[in-house]
Amino acid sequence: MYEKITPPTTGSVVTFKDGKPIVPDDPIVPFIRGDGTGVDIWPATQKVIDAAVKSAYGDRRKINWFKIYAGDEACQLYGTYQYLPEDTLKAIKEYGIAIKGPLTTPIGGGIRSLNVALRQINELYACIRPCRYYPGTPSPHKYPEQLDVIVYRENTEDIYLGIEWCQGSEIADKLIHILNNELIPASPEHGSKRIRPDSGIGIKPISKTGSQRLIGLAIEHALKLPKPKQKVTLVHKGNIMKFTEGAFRDWGYELATTEFRSSCVTERESWILSNKESNPEITIEDNARKIEPGYDALTEDKQAQIRSEVKDTLDAIWETHGNGKWKDLVMVEDRIADSIFQQIQTRPGEYSILATMNLNGDYLSDAAAAVVGGLGMGPGANIGDRCAIFEATHGTAPKHAGLDRINPGSLILSGMMMLEYMGWQEAADLIAGAIGKAISDRQVTYDLARMMNPPVEPLKCSEFAQAIVDRF
């Protein structure tokens, strides 16, 4: 079945039903060690995961690890430019759950990014990146403990689909000609806009299918959180990109008010309901005036739209959501992308789950990670309906490879996410508690040690893993 790898002789396969994993007590889990510092952080991570499972379940549960290859290590085994061999793709598809260290960006071979390729090949449409603070972690932020968010980033569309043409190429020139001379003039809303003839061209597709399946996962996650954290914020630049990013927002609200109607309330709906709860005799017009700034300055048509929104909301959900019942539901709201970067710093406690498109999510998850200690402490998961891959979110840092000094926190916390996904919450909780205790005890690797005041003597990568295990 496989060309150069052999699965474990013991263990069982993870299966999926309705997009959810069915995990046996002895799952076979493929792992990719990773390039560069993967040689250090993967052994540390495996040690912590195995110890957590053993501590939580004794001999009742065990992960049977299956080594597979990608990146430079794959080329050493499979040959030049074989960065992502068929063996690896088969193993991930067969066993369903995998974990990986950082991978190099290929030189030649036709693959722009191994990480992106793995996501797209396996239809891993949700990139999930929690950003929470572990006490004692050095941070440039004054109150990092206030930030506890989970970024849900769409993984298969937007500019990361990589559909673009080089400036000066035949196709780019042809496309610019068609746009300038046919499509833009046929779209009155674009006026006299022109694309410069020396432009490169990229396509930014955002689909209803891709948007709603991501937002649906985010809402399902919110339903599992404590009541104060049951909030999903749709992050977009819809004030400019109305038919892509604005559509993402609109499709999110549509999903919340149809498929998840009994579980959700939108922010504007909550205002309307709250106004009526505060004043049962409030008129439709006065309610509209309260929810829409500058209502009296709007045109009559616009005022009529707002009044219609108020009436339709009260007619539709007053009985089911009114009289305070909406306060026990998932709040769905939206924020403009550039604004949210400021707000996760100035008002971090107001946010819980941020659902957005690929590029916004890429920036946002890194910015949030910086608040709570950097990418060294940032885990990541890529989830689909039939597969999940957990990964370190940082790069390969080759200059540190083999020195046993790099922080394995990102991959360890990604392993913790994997255990949560598998339903092995007790083992995941052990890791979360122990890594927090190690940091509080100032038992950290050099990247955190150098930022602590007063400075501390750093642990090696392997020593940090042992410090975590010692605190289970």
Order of alpha helices (4+ residues) and beta strands (2+ residues): beta-beta-beta-alpha-beta-alpha-alpha-beta-alpha-beta-beta-beta-alpha-beta-alpha-beta-alpha-beta-alpha-alpha-alpha-beta-alpha-beta-alpha-beta-beta-alpha-alpha-alpha-alpha
